[in-house]
Amino acid sequence: MISEILSLVKKHENWRGKKCLNLIPSENVMSPTVRSLLSSELGHRYTARDRFYMGTRFMDEIEQFGEELAKDVFGAETADLRPLSGHVADMIFLACFSKLGDVFMCVSPEDGGYPGLWHDGLAGLLGLRVVPFSFARDAMNINVEKAKETITHAKPKLLVFGASLITFPHPVKELASIARELGACVGFDGSHVLGLIAGKQFQDPLREGAHALFGSTHKSFFGPQGGIILADKEHGEAMKAKIYPRFVDNAHWNRIAALTLALAEMKEFGRDYAEQVIRNAKALAKNLYDYNFPVKCPHIGFTQSHQVILDFGNYERGREIAKKLQQSNIIVDRVIRLGTCEVTRRGMKEEEMAKIAELIKSAVMDGENPEKIKRKVAKLCSEFQTVEYCFKP
């Protein structure tokens, strides 16, 4: 049994870690040092804000260090590293500033919004009446003028910007002031673009009118899987007071240590990393477009994030293409969104994006033998096995 488990893990690491082009935008790769902290002695331990446990001196110092780094990186007045996921961070924000029956606005899943916020997700769980932002699909963004009308009419108590499909900055600055005048609390789910925000290359929600920025720490941000909350003092302190014991008990201190080190890497290398992520996304999009792939938003430069979106019309067609690409060791999701965060972290640049586009064309359009493409993929991946934009051990 032990050998079987270890063998499966080894097979996965050899395949996905060494032989695949990982283009899923909700994934990234940690530096070896950050990854090593997940298996540290901290993984066995507890601490709590009520000081129930003894022996927590260094754990508490790590958490404090991490919070200070997070405030520095994101320009926030408060920070909290305890949310166990971006979804939990969403839940904390919504639950702390709403009551049963309140109106809540976000991007609909039909327009690329996060399903976890919608009727079947947190809005339903918390009894909120969810209203979608008006959305312009040709621009992959919120329609500002129509959204102003909806906000004025619906008078939401909560707004959350951000989405699962996000290629351009959302109009926080244009809409937050109107919402705040009506007494709404404004949040930004930065799960996908958190690394780009930290690298000062996307947008700055906390300066644009959001009370809080929250989300996942393992997508464009290159930390361990988990969540984070950044906020102004008033809203941040209100959330911090309720996180324990309502939403998180054991916050997994090995994860917090790893996230703290990832924040230090982001402070040091984040701008260069984020700039290259976006350059790579634009290059990949342009090359695919030149091969006649249905890349979204060519009229406005394709993307300003880590995502390139191919519009094949429906999920079934997307799933079919995703399966075909997987046969060639090119890993995507069924939307199809292509993400450049992981390949960038491994050191790839615009020249490699052209090669990736050619490999995708070979698999999808040319019908080339998948085994032949696999060999080309493996060769390309073998040249980029070192994680960049990090402290070297």
C-alpha positions in Angstrom: 0.0 0.0 0.0 2.8 2.4 0.9 4.7 1.8 -2.3 1.5 2.3 -4.3 0.8 5.7 -2.8 4.4 6.8 -3.2 4.5 5.5 -6.7 1.4 7.5 -7.7 2.8 10.7 -6.3 6.1 10.1 -8.1 4.3 9.4 -11.4 2.3 12.6 -11.0 5.4 14.7 -10.3 7.3 13.2 -13.2 4.4 13.8 -15.6 2.9 17.1 -14.6 6.1 18.5 -13.1 8.5 17.6 -15.9 6.7 16.6 -19.1 3.6 18.8 -19.3 3.0 22.4 -20.4 0.8 23.5 -17.5 -1.4 26.3 -18.9 -4.3 26.3 -16.3 -4.5 29.9 -15.1 -5.6 28.9 -11.6 -2.3 27.1 -11.0 1.2 28.1 -10.4 4.5 26.6 -9.1 6.1 27.5 -5.8 9.8 28.0 -5.4 11.7 25.0 -3.8 12.2 27.0 -0.5 8.6 28.0 -0.2 7.5 24.4 -1.0 9.9 23.0 1.6 8.1 25.0 4.4 4.9 23.0 3.8 6.6 19.9 5.1 8.2 21.7 8.1 7.6 20.9 11.7 5.0 23.7 11.8 2.6 21.3 10.0 2.1 19.4 13.3 1.2 22.4 15.4 -1.7 24.6 16.6 -1.9 28.2 17.8 -5.0 30.3 18.5 -5.8 34.0 19.2 -7.1 33.2 22.6 -3.7 31.8 23.7 -5.2 28.4 24.5 -2.0 26.7 23.3 1.5 27.1 24.7 4.7 26.8 22.7 3.5 29.1 19.9 6.2 31.9 20.2 7.8 31.4 16.8 4.5 30.6 15.0 3.1 33.8 16.2 6.1 35.8 15.1 5.9 34.2 11.6 2.3 35.2 11.3 3.0 38.7 12.4 5.9 38.9 10.0 3.6 37.7 7.2 0.9 40.2 7.9 3.4 43.1 7.8 4.8 41.8 4.5 1.3 41.5 3.1 0.4 45.0 4.1 3.6 46.3 2.5 3.2 44.4 -0.7 -0.4 45.4 -1.2 -0.5 48.8 0.4 -3.1 47.6 2.9 -3.9 48.9 6.4 -4.7 45.3 7.6 -3.9 41.8 6.4 -4.9 38.3 7.5 -3.3 35.1 6.2 -5.7 32.7 8.0 -8.3 32.0 5.3 -7.8 28.4 4.1 -8.8 29.2 0.5 -10.0 32.1 -1.6 -13.5 30.7 -1.2 -13.2 31.0 2.6 -12.0 34.5 2.2 -15.0 35.3 0.1 -17.3 33.8 2.7 -15.7 35.8 5.5 -16.2 39.1 3.6 -19.8 38.4 2.7 -20.8 37.0 6.1 -19.2 39.9 8.0 -20.9 42.7 6.1 -24.4 41.3 5.2 -27.6 40.0 6.7 -30.3 37.7 5.4 -32.1 39.2 2.4 -29.5 41.8 1.5 -28.8 42.5 -2.2 -25.4 41.4 -3.4 -23.8 42.3 -6.8 -21.1 40.3 -8.6 -20.3 39.1 -12.1 -22.6 36.2 -13.2 -21.0 32.8 -13.9 -22.5 33.1 -17.4 -20.2 36.1 -17.9 -17.2 34.4 -16.3 -17.9 35.2 -12.7 -16.9 32.8 -9.9 -19.7 30.2 -9.4 -18.9 30.0 -5.7 -20.4 33.5 -5.2 -23.6 32.8 -7.0 -27.1 31.3 -6.1 -25.7 27.8 -5.6 -22.7 29.1 -3.7 -22.2 31.6 -1.0 -25.1 33.9 -1.9 -27.5 31.0 -1.5 -25.8 29.8 1.7 -26.0 33.3 3.3 -29.5 34.1 2.0 -28.4 37.0 -0.2 -30.4 38.3 -3.2 -27.7 38.2 -5.9 -27.9 40.7 -8.8 -25.4 40.4 -11.7 -23.3 43.3 -13.0 -24.3 44.3 -16.5 -21.6 42.8 -18.7 -20.1 43.5 -22.1 -18.9 40.2 -23.5 -17.2 41.7 -26.5 -14.9 43.5 -24.1 -14.9 40.9 -21.4 -15.8 43.5 -18.8 -18.5 45.1 -16.7 -20.6 47.6 -18.6 -20.0 50.8 -16.6 -23.1 52.9 -17.6 -25.6 50.0 -17.2 -23.9 48.9 -14.0 -24.4 52.5 -12.6 -28.1 52.2 -13.3 -28.3 48.8 -11.6 -26.5 49.9 -8.5 -28.7 53.0 -8.2 -31.9 51.0 -8.7 -31.0 47.8 -6.7 -29.1 49.6 -3.9 -26.9 46.6 -3.0 -25.3 46.2 0.4 -22.3 44.4 -1.1 -20.4 44.5 -4.3 -17.7 42.1 -5.3 -15.6 42.8 -8.4 -13.3 40.2 -9.9 -14.1 37.0 -11.8 -12.8 33.6 -12.8 -12.5 34.8 -16.4 -10.7 38.1 -16.1 -8.6 39.6 -18.8 -8.9 43.3 -18.2 -9.1 45.4 -15.0 -12.6 45.9 -13.6 -14.1 49.4 -13.3 -13.7 49.7 -9.5 -12.9 53.3 -9.6 -15.9 54.2 -11.9 -18.4 52.3 -9.7 -17.2 52.1 -6.2 -17.9 55.7 -5.3 -21.6 55.3 -6.3 -22.0 52.1 -4.3 -20.3 53.6 -1.3 -22.6 56.7 -1.4 -25.5 54.2 -1.1 -23.9 52.5 1.9 -22.6 49.5 0.1 -19.5 47.6 1.1 -17.1 47.0 -1.8 -14.8 44.1 -2.2 -12.5 42.7 -4.9 -12.0 39.0 -5.3 -8.5 39.0 -6.7 -8.0 35.3 -6.7 -6.8 35.1 -10.3 -5.0 38.4 -10.5 -3.5 38.7 -7.0 0.0 38.3 -8.3 -0.4 40.9 -10.9 -1.9 43.3 -8.4 1.0 42.6 -6.1 3.4 43.2 -9.0 1.7 46.6 -9.7 0.8 45.6 -13.2 -3.0 45.2 -13.3 -5.0 47.5 -11.0 -5.0 48.6 -7.4 -8.5 47.9 -6.0 -7.7 49.3 -2.5 -6.8 52.7 -4.0 -9.7 52.6 -6.5 -12.4 52.4 -3.9 -12.6 48.8 -2.6 -12.8 48.3 1.2 -11.2 44.9 0.9 -9.1 42.8 -1.5 -9.2 39.0 -1.0 -8.7 35.7 -2.8 -6.5 32.7 -3.5 -2.7 32.7 -3.0 -1.8 30.1 -5.7 -2.9 31.4 -9.1 -1.0 34.4 -10.5 0.3 34.8 -6.9 2.9 32.1 -6.6 2.3 30.9 -3.0 0.9 27.8 -1.5 -2.8 26.9 -1.9 -4.8 29.1 0.5 -6.4 32.5 0.9 -5.6 36.0 2.1 -7.5 39.2 3.1 -6.2 42.7 2.7 -8.4 45.7 3.8 -8.7 49.1 5.2 -8.5 49.4 9.0 -12.3 49.6 9.6 -13.3 46.6 7.5 -10.1 44.6 8.1 -10.4 44.8 11.9 -14.1 43.8 11.7 -13.2 40.7 9.8 -10.1 39.8 11.9 -12.3 39.9 15.0 -14.6 37.2 13.6 -12.3 34.9 11.7 -11.6 32.8 14.8 -13.5 30.8 15.7 -16.3 31.4 13.2 -14.5 30.6 9.9 -11.1 29.3 10.7 -9.8 27.3 13.7 -6.4 25.8 12.8 -5.1 28.0 10.0 -2.3 25.5 9.0 0.8 27.3 10.1 3.1 25.5 7.7 1.0 27.1 4.9 1.3 30.5 6.6 5.0 30.2 6.8 5.2 29.3 3.1 2.9 32.2 2.2 5.0 34.6 4.2 8.1 33.6 2.3 6.2 33.8 -1.0 5.2 37.4 0.0 8.9 38.2 0.5 9.6 36.8 -3.0 6.8 38.8 -4.4 8.1 42.0 -2.8 11.5 41.4 -4.3 10.6 40.0 -7.7 6.9 40.7 -8.2 7.1 43.5 -10.6 9.5 41.8 -13.1 7.4 38.6 -12.8 4.0 40.3 -13.4 5.4 42.3 -16.3 6.6 39.1 -18.0 3.4 37.2 -17.2 1.4 39.8 -19.1 3.9 40.1 -22.0 3.7 36.3 -22.3 -0.1 36.3 -22.3 -0.2 38.9 -25.0 2.4 37.0 -27.1 0.6 33.7 -26.8 -2.7 35.3 -27.7 -1.3 37.0 -30.8 0.4 33.9 -32.0 -2.8 31.8 -31.6 -4.9 34.5 -33.3 -2.5 34.5 -36.2 -3.2 30.7 -36.5 -6.9 31.5 -36.7 -7.8 30.4 -33.1 -10.9 32.2 -31.7 -9.0 34.4 -29.2 -11.3 36.8 -27.3 -11.0 40.5 -27.6 -8.5 41.0 -30.5 -9.8 44.6 -31.0 -8.6 45.6 -27.6 -5.3 43.7 -27.4 -6.6 40.3 -26.3 -5.6 40.6 -22.6 -4.0 42.6 -19.8 -3.8 39.7 -17.4 -2.3 36.2 -17.3 -5.3 34.7 -19.1 -5.9 34.1 -22.8 -9.5 33.0 -23.5 -10.4 30.9 -26.6 -14.1 31.0 -27.5 -15.1 27.8 -29.2 -18.8 28.5 -28.5 -19.6 26.0 -25.8 -18.2 23.9 -23.0 -18.6 20.6 -24.8 -16.4 21.8 -27.7 -14.0 23.2 -25.2 -13.9 19.9 -23.3 -13.2 18.1 -26.5 -10.3 20.3 -27.3 -9.0 20.2 -23.8 -8.9 16.4 -24.0 -7.1 16.5 -27.3 -4.5 18.8 -25.8 -4.1 16.6 -22.8 -3.2 13.7 -25.1 -0.2 15.8 -26.1 0.7 16.8 -22.5 -0.7 20.3 -22.9 -2.9 20.9 -19.8 -5.8 23.4 -20.0 -9.3 23.7 -18.7 -12.5 23.3 -20.6 -13.4 27.0 -21.0 -10.7 27.2 -22.7 -8.6 29.7 -20.6 -4.8 29.6 -21.1 -2.7 30.9 -18.3 0.9 32.1 -18.5 1.7 32.3 -14.8 3.4 28.9 -14.3 5.4 28.8 -17.6 6.6 32.4 -16.8 7.7 31.3 -13.3 9.7 28.6 -15.0 11.5 31.2 -17.1 9.7 31.1 -20.4 9.4 34.3 -22.4 7.8 35.5 -25.7 9.9 33.2 -27.8 8.6 30.2 -25.9 5.0 31.5 -26.3 5.4 31.3 -30.0 6.5 27.6 -29.7 3.6 26.9 -27.4 1.1 28.3 -29.9 2.7 26.2 -32.6 2.3 23.1 -30.4 -1.3 23.9 -29.7 -1.9 24.4 -33.5 -0.2 21.0 -34.2 -2.5 19.3 -31.7 -5.8 21.0 -32.5 -5.7 22.1 -36.1 -3.1 19.9 -37.8 -4.0 16.6 -36.2 -0.4 15.7 -35.6 0.4 12.5 -33.8 0.1 13.2 -30.0 3.1 11.1 -29.3 5.2 13.3 -31.6 3.9 16.4 -29.9 4.6 14.9 -26.5 8.2 14.6 -27.3 8.4 18.2 -28.4 6.6 19.3 -25.2 8.9 17.3 -23.1 12.0 18.8 -24.8 10.7 22.3 -24.3 9.8 21.6 -20.6 13.2 20.0 -19.9 14.8 23.4 -20.7 12.8 25.2 -18.1 12.9 23.1 -14.9 14.3 25.9 -12.6 11.8 28.2 -10.8 12.7 31.9 -11.4 11.7 35.1 -9.7 12.6 33.7 -6.3 15.4 33.6 -3.7 17.9 30.9 -4.7 18.8 28.4 -2.0 
